[in-house]
Amino acid sequence: MMPEKFEFERDKGFMKAHTHWLNRERLKVYSGLILALFLIYSAGSVYYSKNLVNTSGVPLGIDFITFWGASHLALTGHAQDAYNSSLLFKAQQLAVPASKIPYLWFYPPSFYLVVLPLALLPYLAAYLTFMLSTLGGYLLVLRRIVRGRAAMWCLAGFSGLWMNFYDGQNGFLTAAIAGAALLGVDRRPVLAGLFIGLLAIKPHLAMLFPVALLAIGAWRTLITAAVTAITFTVIGTATFGTAVLKAFLASLGYARLFMENTPPLWDKMPSVFAFLRMFGMPVAWAYAVHCVVAMAAVIAVWHVWRHCQNRNLRNAALMTATFLVSPYVFYYDLAWLAFPIAWLALDGLRNGWQRGEREVLVAAWLLPLLMIPIAGFLKLQIGPLVLCSLLWITYRRATKAAMTGDTASDACEDQFETVQ
C-alpha cells in the first residue's frame, strides 16, 4: 500500500513532499470551527431557555430527564413504574415542571444501579454530574490511545461528543466501557471481561464481543463477561424487585413496535433498518435486509479478529460493526466512533493511506451532526453508508496487516503530531 500522505518526486537528489488536503493545520481549523459552532449553540440554548425548557418545549438535556425520573421512582420504591409512560412522565415533571413531552424508559434493571443516585440532586446538578463524570471516563480511556494537541482538537470538535452531551445520554459511559474492555483483552483478560459484562446496561451494544472473543479463543474473558453480566442483572433485580425485570421484558415488545412504526425516530437511527424504512420498505423486508448486512458485519469482525494481529484494527472493526448489527442504535451512541477513528488514524499515519480513507474518517467524524438534518431534508439515512465505508477500510487494512504480520500496539501514541 503506497502512502498517500506523501507523493514523492525525485529532483536532484531531493524528495519533494506534496501534502494531502487534510493536514494538521486544517485539522485544527476545522475542529475549531465545529467546536465554536457547538459552543455558540450551547450558549444560545441556555440563554433562550425558560424553566429548563428550550424554545421548542424540549427540556435541557433531553433524554436525561428519563434517567432522573426513573431514579426518582426507584428511590421512592416504585422502580417498575418507570416502564409505565404516564407514571414516568409525572416523575419527569417533578424534575422539569415545564416539560410537556414524555420520554420513555426501556432499560434493564442493571442500568438502575447506575442512575439510582441521580434524583438525590436537582435536575440540572444531576445532569452536569452525570455527563461530566461519564465524559471524564470517556476521555481517560481515549487518552490511552491518542495524545497530542492535534488529537485533542479533533476530539474537541467531534460531533459525537457534543450530540451525546446535549442529549444527556449514556454514550460516554458505554463507549468508555467498550474501549476499556478492548484495550485490556490481550493483557488483562479478566478485567476486560468485567468491562464487557458491564455493558449489560445496554446489551444490544455488546453483541459482537462474543464473536471477537470466540475468534481468538479468549475463554477467560468470555466467561468473566458472562458471569459479570448475569451477576449485574441479578443484583439489579434483587435490589429493585422481580417486577422490574418483568416490566423490562414486557417493554421490549413495545420498544420494537415503537421503533418499527415511528418515522421521526428513523432520522436519528444510523441503522440499516431505519435506512430501509425511510424508503418505505415493509417491516419484514427491512429486517431481512438488515440481517443480511448484520451477518456480513459479523463475518468481517470474525475474520479480522481471527487472522489479524493488529489490535488497533481489531478494535476499530468491532466498534464500527456494532452499529451495523443492532437495528436499535441512535445518534448519541455514535460517541463510540471517536475510538475507531483514532485507531484508524494511527494506523494510517504509521502505515500510509489509501485513496479516500481520510475522507471516510472525516465523514464518520461529522456523521452524528449531519445525519439528522440530511435525513430530514433528503429523506435519506446516511448512517449505514458511512459506517459500511468505515468498516470496509478497516477490513481492507486488516487483511493487508494479516498478510504482512503487522502487530501494531494499542498503547498511546503521539503520531497525530506528525500530520503534515
C-alpha positions in Angstrom: 0.0 0.0 0.0 1.6 3.2 -1.1 1.2 6.1 1.4 -0.8 8.9 0.0 0.4 11.2 2.8 3.4 12.0 0.7 3.7 11.6 -3.1 7.4 11.7 -3.7 9.2 13.1 -6.7 12.9 12.8 -7.2 14.5 16.1 -8.2 18.3 16.5 -8.0 18.6 14.1 -5.1 15.8 15.7 -3.0 12.4 14.3 -2.0 9.6 16.7 -2.6 6.5 16.1 -0.5 3.0 17.0 -1.6 0.7 17.0 1.3 -2.9 15.8 1.4 -5.6 18.5 1.8 -6.2 17.3 5.3 -3.1 18.5 7.0 -2.5 19.3 10.7 -3.4 23.0 10.4 -6.6 22.3 8.6 -7.5 19.6 11.2 -7.2 22.3 13.9 -9.1 24.9 11.9 -12.0 22.6 11.0 -12.1 21.2 14.6 -12.1 24.8 15.9 -14.9 25.8 13.7 -17.1 22.9 14.7 -16.2 23.5 18.4 -17.2 27.2 18.0 -20.5 26.2 16.4 -21.4 23.9 19.3 -20.3 26.4 21.9 -22.5 29.1 20.3 -25.4 26.7 20.1 -24.9 25.8 23.7 -24.9 29.4 24.9 -27.9 30.2 22.8 -29.9 27.2 24.1 -29.2 28.2 27.7 -29.9 31.9 27.1 -33.2 31.4 25.3 -34.4 28.6 27.6 -37.0 29.2 30.3 -37.6 27.0 33.3 -35.1 24.5 31.9 -37.1 24.1 28.6 -35.9 25.4 25.3 -38.0 27.4 22.7 -39.3 24.1 21.2 -40.6 22.9 24.5 -37.8 20.3 24.9 -36.1 20.0 28.3 -32.4 20.9 28.5 -30.5 17.6 28.5 -33.5 16.0 26.6 -33.2 12.2 27.4 -31.6 12.8 30.8 -35.0 13.7 32.1 -35.8 9.9 31.7 -32.8 9.0 33.9 -33.8 11.4 36.6 -37.4 10.3 36.5 -36.5 6.6 36.7 -34.2 7.4 39.6 -36.9 9.2 41.5 -39.3 6.3 41.1 -36.7 3.8 42.2 -35.8 5.9 45.3 -39.5 6.1 46.3 -39.9 2.3 45.9 -41.7 2.3 42.6 -39.0 1.3 40.2 -41.3 -0.8 38.0 -43.4 2.4 37.3 -40.7 3.7 35.0 -41.9 1.3 32.3 -45.4 3.0 32.5 -45.1 6.1 30.3 -47.8 8.1 32.2 -46.3 7.4 35.6 -42.8 8.1 34.4 -44.0 11.4 32.9 -45.3 12.6 36.2 -41.9 11.9 37.7 -40.2 13.7 34.9 -42.4 16.8 35.6 -41.0 16.9 39.1 -37.6 17.5 37.6 -38.8 19.9 34.9 -42.3 21.1 35.6 -42.5 23.0 32.3 -41.7 19.8 30.3 -44.7 18.8 28.0 -43.1 15.9 26.2 -43.0 12.4 27.8 -39.8 10.3 27.3 -39.7 6.6 27.6 -37.6 4.1 29.6 -36.6 0.7 28.1 -33.5 -0.1 30.2 -32.8 -3.3 32.1 -32.6 -3.5 35.9 -28.8 -3.3 35.8 -28.9 0.3 34.5 -31.0 1.3 37.5 -27.9 0.7 39.6 -26.1 3.4 37.5 -28.8 6.1 37.6 -30.2 5.4 41.2 -28.5 8.4 43.0 -29.3 11.0 40.3 -32.7 12.2 41.8 -31.0 13.0 45.1 -29.8 16.1 43.2 -31.8 18.8 41.5 -32.2 18.1 37.8 -29.6 20.5 36.4 -27.0 19.5 39.1 -27.7 15.8 38.4 -27.4 16.3 34.6 -24.0 18.0 35.0 -22.7 15.4 37.5 -23.7 12.5 35.3 -22.5 14.0 32.0 -19.2 15.4 33.3 -18.3 12.2 35.2 -19.0 9.9 32.2 -17.2 12.3 29.9 -14.2 12.1 32.2 -14.1 8.3 31.9 -14.5 8.6 28.1 -11.6 11.0 27.8 -9.5 8.9 30.2 -9.9 5.8 28.0 -9.3 7.8 24.8 -6.0 9.2 26.3 -4.8 5.6 26.4 -5.0 5.6 22.6 -4.0 9.1 21.4 -2.5 12.2 22.9 -1.2 15.5 21.5 -2.7 18.8 20.6 -3.9 17.8 17.1 -5.7 14.8 18.5 -7.3 16.8 21.3 -8.5 19.4 18.8 -10.1 16.7 16.7 -11.8 15.3 19.8 -13.0 18.7 21.0 -14.7 19.2 17.7 -16.0 15.7 17.3 -19.8 16.0 16.8 -20.5 12.6 18.5 -19.2 14.0 21.8 -21.4 17.1 21.6 -24.5 15.4 20.4 -24.3 12.9 23.3 -23.7 15.8 25.8 -26.7 17.8 24.5 -28.9 14.7 24.7 -27.9 13.8 28.2 -27.4 10.2 27.2 -25.1 7.4 28.2 -22.9 7.3 25.1 -19.8 8.4 27.0 -20.3 5.6 29.6 -20.9 2.8 27.1 -18.1 3.9 24.9 -15.7 4.2 27.8 -16.6 0.7 29.0 -16.3 -0.8 25.5 -13.0 1.0 24.8 -11.5 -0.1 28.2 -12.6 -3.7 27.5 -10.9 -3.7 24.1 -7.7 -2.2 25.5 -7.5 -5.0 28.1 -8.4 -8.1 26.1 -4.7 -9.2 25.5 -3.0 -8.1 28.7 -5.8 -8.1 31.3 -8.3 -10.7 30.2 -10.3 -10.9 33.4 -10.6 -7.1 33.7 -11.7 -6.9 30.1 -14.4 -9.5 30.8 -15.6 -7.4 33.7 -15.9 -4.3 31.5 -17.7 -6.3 28.8 -20.1 -7.7 31.4 -20.9 -4.1 32.5 -22.4 -3.5 29.0 -25.4 -5.4 30.4 -26.7 -1.8 30.9 -27.2 -1.7 27.1 -26.8 -5.3 25.9 -27.5 -4.8 22.2 -24.2 -2.8 22.0 -22.3 -5.9 23.4 -23.4 -8.4 20.8 -20.1 -8.5 18.8 -17.8 -9.1 21.8 -18.6 -12.9 22.0 -17.9 -13.2 18.3 -14.5 -11.5 18.7 -13.6 -13.4 21.8 -14.5 -16.8 20.2 -12.4 -15.9 17.2 -9.3 -15.6 19.3 -10.2 -18.2 21.9 -10.3 -15.7 24.8 -12.3 -18.1 27.1 -11.3 -16.4 30.4 -12.6 -13.0 29.1 -15.7 -14.6 27.6 -16.6 -16.5 30.8 -15.8 -13.5 33.0 -18.1 -11.3 30.8 -21.0 -13.7 31.0 -20.7 -14.1 34.8 -20.4 -10.3 35.3 -23.5 -9.6 33.0 -25.6 -12.2 34.9 -24.4 -11.0 38.3 -25.0 -7.4 37.4 -28.6 -8.2 36.2 -29.3 -10.4 39.3 -28.1 -7.6 41.7 -30.3 -5.1 39.9 -33.3 -7.4 40.1 -32.7 -8.3 43.7 -32.4 -4.6 44.6 -35.5 -3.4 42.8 -37.6 -6.5 42.7 -38.6 -9.1 40.1 -41.5 -6.7 39.0 -38.8 -4.5 37.4 -37.3 -7.4 35.4 -40.8 -8.5 34.3 -41.7 -4.9 33.3 -38.4 -4.6 31.4 -39.1 -7.8 29.4 -42.6 -6.7 28.7 -41.5 -3.3 27.5 -39.2 -4.8 24.8 -42.2 -5.6 22.6 -43.5 -2.1 22.8 -40.0 -0.7 22.1 -39.8 -2.8 19.0 -43.2 -1.6 17.7 -42.3 2.0 18.5 -39.1 1.7 16.5 -40.7 0.0 13.6 -43.6 2.4 13.1 -42.4 5.9 14.2 -40.9 7.7 11.2 -39.5 10.7 13.3 -37.2 8.2 15.0 -35.6 7.0 11.8 -33.9 10.3 11.2 -32.0 9.7 14.4 -31.1 6.0 13.9 -28.0 5.2 11.8 -29.1 1.6 11.2 -29.7 -0.3 8.0 -33.3 -1.0 9.3 -34.0 2.8 9.6 -32.4 3.4 6.2 -34.8 0.9 4.6 -37.9 2.0 6.5 -37.3 5.6 5.3 -37.6 4.3 1.7 -40.9 2.7 2.6 -39.8 -0.9 2.7 -42.1 -3.2 4.8 -41.0 -4.1 8.2 -40.4 -7.8 7.5 -38.2 -7.0 4.4 -36.4 -4.2 6.3 -35.5 -6.8 9.0 -34.4 -9.3 6.4 -32.0 -7.0 4.6 -30.8 -5.7 7.9 -30.0 -9.2 9.0 -28.0 -9.8 5.8 -25.9 -6.7 6.4 -25.5 -7.7 10.1 -24.3 -11.2 9.1 -21.7 -9.6 6.8 -20.5 -7.4 9.6 -20.3 -10.4 12.0 -18.2 -12.3 9.4 -16.0 -9.3 8.9 -15.3 -9.0 12.6 -14.7 -12.7 12.9 -12.2 -12.6 10.0 -10.4 -9.6 11.4 -10.0 -10.9 14.9 -9.2 -14.4 13.7 -6.5 -13.5 11.2 -5.2 -10.0 12.0 -2.9 -9.4 15.0 -3.1 -5.6 14.7 -5.0 -4.7 17.8 -5.9 -1.2 16.5 -7.7 -2.6 13.5 -9.3 -5.4 15.5 -10.8 -2.9 17.9 -11.9 -0.5 15.2 -13.7 -3.3 13.3 -15.7 -4.3 16.4 -16.8 -0.9 17.5 -17.7 0.1 13.9 -19.6 -3.1 13.1 -21.6 -2.8 16.3 -23.8 -0.1 14.6 -24.4 -2.4 11.6 -25.6 -5.4 13.8 -28.2 -3.8 16.1 -31.2 -2.1 14.4 -31.8 -0.2 17.7 -29.0 2.4 17.7 -29.2 6.2 17.9 -27.1 9.2 17.0 -25.9 9.7 20.6 -24.4 6.2 20.6 -22.1 7.4 17.8 -19.9 8.8 20.5 -18.3 5.4 20.1 -16.9 6.5 16.7 -14.1 8.5 18.4 -12.4 5.2 19.1 -12.3 3.6 15.6 -11.5 7.0 14.1 -8.5 7.3 16.5 -7.3 3.7 15.8 -7.6 4.0 12.1 -5.9 7.4 12.1 -2.9 5.9 14.0 -2.7 3.0 11.6 -2.9 5.4 8.6 -0.1 7.6 10.0 2.0 4.5 10.7 1.5 2.6 7.5 0.3 5.1 5.0 -3.0 5.9 3.5 -5.0 4.6 0.5 -7.2 6.9 -1.6 -10.4 8.1 0.1 -9.6 6.8 3.6 -9.2 10.1 5.2 -12.3 11.4 3.6 -14.2 8.4 5.2 -12.8 9.3 8.6 -13.9 12.9 8.2 -17.4 11.7 7.2 -17.5 9.5 10.3 -16.3 12.4 12.4 -19.2 14.6 11.1 -21.8 11.8 10.9 -23.6 12.5 14.3 -24.0 16.1 13.4 -25.1 15.8 9.8 -27.1 12.6 9.9 -30.3 14.1 11.2 -30.6 17.2 9.0 -29.7 15.2 5.9 -32.4 12.7 6.7 -34.9 15.5 7.3 -34.2 17.2 4.0 -33.4 14.3 1.7 -35.3 11.5 3.4 -32.0 9.6 3.3 -30.4 8.0 6.3 -26.7 8.3 5.5 -25.6 6.5 8.7 -25.2 3.0 7.3 -23.4 4.3 4.2 -20.7 6.0 6.3 -20.5 3.1 8.7 -20.2 0.5 5.9 -17.4 2.6 4.4 -15.6 2.8 7.7 -15.9 -1.0 8.2 -14.7 -1.6 4.7 -11.5 0.4 5.0 -10.8 -1.3 8.4 -11.3 -4.7 6.9 -9.1 -3.9 3.9 -6.3 -2.7 6.2 -6.7 -5.7 8.5 -6.4 -8.1 5.5 -3.2 -6.5 4.5 -1.9 -6.4 8.1 -2.7 -10.1 8.3 -0.6 -10.8 5.2 2.4 -8.7 6.4 2.2 -9.8 10.0 1.7 -6.3 11.3 1.1 -6.3 15.1 0.7 -2.6 16.0 0.5 -1.8 19.7 -2.7 -0.4 21.2 -0.6 1.7 23.5 -0.9 5.5 23.5 1.0 7.2 20.6 1.5 10.9 19.7 1.5 10.2 16.0 -1.2 12.8 15.4 1.6 15.4 15.8 3.3 14.0 12.7 0.4 15.1 10.4 1.9 17.4 7.9 
